């Protein structure tokens, strides 16, 4: 993967429009066809470099990621990148709304992992790395 996680994702989406700093809207690849002009997928780049997404039609993040032929781990920056990028550390006084939104995303990933375990599905090494990454991401978000 080259570039940032958000750049990698945006390159795979259609009808992308930037709506603000680090925020975009795009056509959801999971439920919208080629003829749809709506942009129901909201994308945001977190301060850590992770990609946050929400489909207003209710599509699951896993389905969206799979549809664009990426993996959940592609939504998070590599450790080397984090150390050298603008995401390294934000001063105290972070916007609590951003922290809450980030926690929602992390909770979704953890819930997906828990569902797999409850259904006795085997977690892949990638799944475990994503769970470890979101746990670290959660600790960093809450370290305000």
C-alpha positions as protocol buffer text, in pm:
chain_id: "A"
residue {
  index: 1
  type: UNK
  ca { x: 0 y: 0 z: 0 }
}
residue {
  index: 2
  type: UNK
  ca { x: 144 y: 336 z: -99 }
}
residue {
  index: 3
  type: UNK
  ca { x: 26 y: 670 z: 33 }
}
residue {
  index: 4
  type: UNK
  ca { x: -207 y: 721 z: 322 }
}
residue {
  index: 5
  type: UNK
  ca { x: -490 y: 480 z: 404 }
}
residue {
  index: 6
  type: UNK
  ca { x: -747 y: 744 z: 308 }
}
residue {
  index: 7
  type: UNK
  ca { x: -576 y: 800 z: -29 }
}
residue {
  index: 8
  type: UNK
  ca { x: -579 y: 424 z: -92 }
}
residue {
  index: 9
  type: UNK
  ca { x: -951 y: 402 z: -15 }
}
residue {
  index: 10
  type: UNK
  ca { x: -1052 y: 715 z: -207 }
}
residue {
  index: 11
  type: UNK
  ca { x: -873 y: 584 z: -517 }
}
residue {
  index: 12
  type: UNK
  ca { x: -1108 y: 282 z: -511 }
}
residue {
  index: 13
  type: UNK
  ca { x: -1432 y: 480 z: -474 }
}
residue {
  index: 14
  type: UNK
  ca { x: -1651 y: 659 z: -728 }
}
residue {
  index: 15
  type: UNK
  ca { x: -1810 y: 1005 z: -720 }
}
residue {
  index: 16
  type: UNK
  ca { x: -1573 y: 1121 z: -444 }
}
residue {
  index: 17
  type: UNK
  ca { x: -1624 y: 1478 z: -328 }
}
residue {
  index: 18
  type: UNK
  ca { x: -1431 y: 1651 z: -53 }
}
residue {
  index: 19
  type: UNK
  ca { x: -1674 y: 1810 z: 193 }
}
residue {
  index: 20
  type: UNK
  ca { x: -1426 y: 1960 z: 437 }
}
residue {
  index: 21
  type: UNK
  ca { x: -1077 y: 1918 z: 577 }
}
residue {
  index: 22
  type: UNK
  ca { x: -1012 y: 1542 z: 597 }
}
residue {
  index: 23
  type: UNK
  ca { x: -1377 y: 1465 z: 503 }
}
residue {
  index: 24
  type: UNK
  ca { x: -1528 y: 1319 z: 185 }
}
residue {
  index: 25
  type: UNK
  ca { x: -1852 y: 1173 z: 51 }
}
residue {
  index: 26
  type: UNK
  ca { x: -1868 y: 902 z: -215 }
}
residue {
  index: 27
  type: UNK
  ca { x: -2099 y: 651 z: -374 }
}
residue {
  index: 28
  type: UNK
  ca { x: -2119 y: 343 z: -152 }
}
residue {
  index: 29
  type: UNK
  ca { x: -1979 y: 49 z: -350 }
}
residue {
  index: 30
  type: UNK
  ca { x: -2168 y: -199 z: -135 }
}
residue {
  index: 31
  type: UNK
  ca { x: -2522 y: -96 z: -224 }
}
residue {
  index: 32
  type: UNK
  ca { x: -2520 y: 170 z: -497 }
}
residue {
  index: 33
  type: UNK
  ca { x: -2506 y: 90 z: -867 }
}
residue {
  index: 34
  type: UNK
  ca { x: -2332 y: 277 z: -1147 }
}
residue {
  index: 35
  type: UNK
  ca { x: -2642 y: 483 z: -1223 }
}
residue {
  index: 36
  type: UNK
  ca { x: -2672 y: 621 z: -869 }
}
residue {
  index: 37
  type: UNK
  ca { x: -2567 y: 982 z: -828 }
}
residue {
  index: 38
  type: UNK
  ca { x: -2604 y: 986 z: -448 }
}
residue {
  index: 39
  type: UNK
  ca { x: -2307 y: 996 z: -217 }
}
residue {
  index: 40
  type: UNK
  ca { x: -2422 y: 795 z: 84 }
}
residue {
  index: 41
  type: UNK
  ca { x: -2077 y: 697 z: 209 }
}
residue {
  index: 42
  type: UNK
  ca { x: -1911 y: 939 z: 448 }
}
residue {
  index: 43
  type: UNK
  ca { x: -1532 y: 910 z: 485 }
}
residue {
  index: 44
  type: UNK
  ca { x: -1309 y: 1085 z: 734 }
}
residue {
  index: 45
  type: UNK
  ca { x: -939 y: 1068 z: 808 }
}
residue {
  index: 46
  type: UNK
  ca { x: -878 y: 1052 z: 1183 }
}
residue {
  index: 47
  type: UNK
  ca { x: -589 y: 1238 z: 1342 }
}
residue {
  index: 48
  type: UNK
  ca { x: -405 y: 908 z: 1373 }
}
residue {
  index: 49
  type: UNK
  ca { x: -431 y: 849 z: 998 }
}
residue {
  index: 50
  type: UNK
  ca { x: -698 y: 581 z: 1032 }
}
residue {
  index: 51
  type: UNK
  ca { x: -996 y: 590 z: 796 }
}
residue {
  index: 52
  type: UNK
  ca { x: -1343 y: 628 z: 946 }
}
residue {
  index: 53
  type: UNK
  ca { x: -1647 y: 547 z: 732 }
}
residue {
  index: 54
  type: UNK
  ca { x: -2023 y: 554 z: 767 }
}
residue {
  index: 55
  type: UNK
  ca { x: -2280 y: 448 z: 509 }
}
residue {
  index: 56
  type: UNK
  ca { x: -2607 y: 628 z: 562 }
}
residue {
  index: 57
  type: UNK
  ca { x: -2791 y: 331 z: 409 }
}
residue {
  index: 58
  type: UNK
  ca { x: -2652 y: 108 z: 685 }
}
residue {
  index: 59
  type: UNK
  ca { x: -2396 y: -97 z: 493 }
}
residue {
  index: 60
  type: UNK
  ca { x: -2138 y: -278 z: 703 }
}
residue {
  index: 61
  type: UNK
  ca { x: -1781 y: -145 z: 688 }
}
residue {
  index: 62
  type: UNK
  ca { x: -1650 y: -498 z: 621 }
}
residue {
  index: 63
  type: UNK
  ca { x: -1875 y: -526 z: 314 }
}
residue {
  index: 64
  type: UNK
  ca { x: -1762 y: -189 z: 179 }
}
residue {
  index: 65
  type: UNK
  ca { x: -1394 y: -270 z: 229 }
}
residue {
  index: 66
  type: UNK
  ca { x: -1434 y: -612 z: 67 }
}
residue {
  index: 67
  type: UNK
  ca { x: -1623 y: -462 z: -230 }
}
residue {
  index: 68
  type: UNK
  ca { x: -1329 y: -229 z: -312 }
}
residue {
  index: 69
  type: UNK
  ca { x: -1086 y: -520 z: -272 }
}
residue {
  index: 70
  type: UNK
  ca { x: -912 y: -386 z: 38 }
}
residue {
  index: 71
  type: UNK
  ca { x: -867 y: -531 z: 385 }
}
residue {
  index: 72
  type: UNK
  ca { x: -965 y: -379 z: 717 }
}
residue {
  index: 73
  type: UNK
  ca { x: -596 y: -339 z: 798 }
}
residue {
  index: 74
  type: UNK
  ca { x: -568 y: -107 z: 494 }
}
residue {
  index: 75
  type: UNK
  ca { x: -776 y: 149 z: 687 }
}
residue {
  index: 76
  type: UNK
  ca { x: -495 y: 201 z: 936 }
}
residue {
  index: 77
  type: UNK
  ca { x: -150 y: 350 z: 870 }
}
residue {
  index: 78
  type: UNK
  ca { x: 163 y: 139 z: 905 }
}
residue {
  index: 79
  type: UNK
  ca { x: 364 y: 194 z: 1225 }
}
residue {
  index: 80
  type: UNK
  ca { x: 654 y: 350 z: 1033 }
}
residue {
  index: 81
  type: UNK
  ca { x: 417 y: 598 z: 873 }
}
residue {
  index: 82
  type: UNK
  ca { x: 258 y: 700 z: 1203 }
}
residue {
  index: 83
  type: UNK
  ca { x: 596 y: 784 z: 1352 }
}
residue {
  index: 84
  type: UNK
  ca { x: 685 y: 1024 z: 1070 }
}
residue {
  index: 85
  type: UNK
  ca { x: 349 y: 1167 z: 965 }
}
residue {
  index: 86
  type: UNK
  ca { x: 137 y: 1457 z: 1078 }
}
residue {
  index: 87
  type: UNK
  ca { x: -59 y: 1213 z: 1294 }
}
residue {
  index: 88
  type: UNK
  ca { x: 219 y: 1145 z: 1545 }
}
residue {
  index: 89
  type: UNK
  ca { x: 63 y: 1328 z: 1840 }
}
residue {
  index: 90
  type: UNK
  ca { x: -200 y: 1593 z: 1885 }
}
residue {
  index: 91
  type: UNK
  ca { x: -173 y: 1829 z: 2180 }
}
residue {
  index: 92
  type: UNK
  ca { x: -413 y: 1802 z: 2472 }
}
residue {
  index: 93
  type: UNK
  ca { x: -759 y: 1947 z: 2428 }
}
residue {
  index: 94
  type: UNK
  ca { x: -864 y: 1726 z: 2137 }
}
residue {
  index: 95
  type: UNK
  ca { x: -1215 y: 1770 z: 2008 }
}
residue {
  index: 96
  type: UNK
  ca { x: -1426 y: 1529 z: 2215 }
}
residue {
  index: 97
  type: UNK
  ca { x: -1666 y: 1475 z: 1923 }
}
residue {
  index: 98
  type: UNK
  ca { x: -1378 y: 1336 z: 1718 }
}
residue {
  index: 99
  type: UNK
  ca { x: -1280 y: 1107 z: 2004 }
}
residue {
  index: 100
  type: UNK
  ca { x: -1636 y: 978 z: 2039 }
}
residue {
  index: 101
  type: UNK
  ca { x: -1667 y: 922 z: 1663 }
}
residue {
  index: 102
  type: UNK
  ca { x: -1336 y: 738 z: 1663 }
}
residue {
  index: 103
  type: UNK
  ca { x: -1451 y: 521 z: 1954 }
}
residue {
  index: 104
  type: UNK
  ca { x: -1766 y: 428 z: 1762 }
}
residue {
  index: 105
  type: UNK
  ca { x: -1554 y: 305 z: 1473 }
}
residue {
  index: 106
  type: UNK
  ca { x: -1326 y: 109 z: 1707 }
}
residue {
  index: 107
  type: UNK
  ca { x: -1631 y: -43 z: 1880 }
}
residue {
  index: 108
  type: UNK
  ca { x: -1760 y: -160 z: 1542 }
}
residue {
  index: 109
  type: UNK
  ca { x: -1432 y: -336 z: 1463 }
}
residue {
  index: 110
  type: UNK
  ca { x: -1422 y: -501 z: 1808 }
}
residue {
  index: 111
  type: UNK
  ca { x: -1784 y: -607 z: 1771 }
}
residue {
  index: 112
  type: UNK
  ca { x: -1707 y: -765 z: 1434 }
}
residue {
  index: 113
  type: UNK
  ca { x: -1420 y: -962 z: 1591 }
}
residue {
  index: 114
  type: UNK
  ca { x: -1638 y: -1070 z: 1883 }
}
residue {
  index: 115
  type: UNK
  ca { x: -1913 y: -1184 z: 1644 }
}
residue {
  index: 116
  type: UNK
  ca { x: -1661 y: -1396 z: 1455 }
}
residue {
  index: 117
  type: UNK
  ca { x: -1545 y: -1556 z: 1779 }
}
residue {
  index: 118
  type: UNK
  ca { x: -1902 y: -1617 z: 1899 }
}
residue {
  index: 119
  type: UNK
  ca { x: -1980 y: -1785 z: 1567 }
}
residue {
  index: 120
  type: UNK
  ca { x: -1671 y: -1999 z: 1616 }
}
residue {
  index: 121
  type: UNK
  ca { x: -1509 y: -1851 z: 1305 }
}
residue {
  index: 122
  type: UNK
  ca { x: -1133 y: -1856 z: 1302 }
}
residue {
  index: 123
  type: UNK
  ca { x: -970 y: -1516 z: 1326 }
}
residue {
  index: 124
  type: UNK
  ca { x: -694 y: -1470 z: 1071 }
}
residue {
  index: 125
  type: UNK
  ca { x: -362 y: -1311 z: 1155 }
}
residue {
  index: 126
  type: UNK
  ca { x: -485 y: -996 z: 976 }
}
residue {
  index: 127
  type: UNK
  ca { x: -799 y: -996 z: 1194 }
}
residue {
  index: 128
  type: UNK
  ca { x: -586 y: -1019 z: 1507 }
}
residue {
  index: 129
  type: UNK
  ca { x: -355 y: -741 z: 1387 }
}
residue {
  index: 130
  type: UNK
  ca { x: -656 y: -517 z: 1317 }
}
residue {
  index: 131
  type: UNK
  ca { x: -798 y: -586 z: 1664 }
}
residue {
  index: 132
  type: UNK
  ca { x: -461 y: -510 z: 1820 }
}
residue {
  index: 133
  type: UNK
  ca { x: -435 y: -192 z: 1612 }
}
residue {
  index: 134
  type: UNK
  ca { x: -779 y: -65 z: 1709 }
}
residue {
  index: 135
  type: UNK
  ca { x: -708 y: -137 z: 2076 }
}
residue {
  index: 136
  type: UNK
  ca { x: -394 y: 77 z: 2049 }
}
residue {
  index: 137
  type: UNK
  ca { x: -591 y: 339 z: 1855 }
}
residue {
  index: 138
  type: UNK
  ca { x: -853 y: 346 z: 2134 }
}
residue {
  index: 139
  type: UNK
  ca { x: -587 y: 390 z: 2402 }
}
residue {
  index: 140
  type: UNK
  ca { x: -433 y: 678 z: 2208 }
}
residue {
  index: 141
  type: UNK
  ca { x: -769 y: 848 z: 2155 }
}
residue {
  index: 142
  type: UNK
  ca { x: -853 y: 826 z: 2522 }
}
residue {
  index: 143
  type: UNK
  ca { x: -512 y: 955 z: 2630 }
}
residue {
  index: 144
  type: UNK
  ca { x: -625 y: 1317 z: 2634 }
}
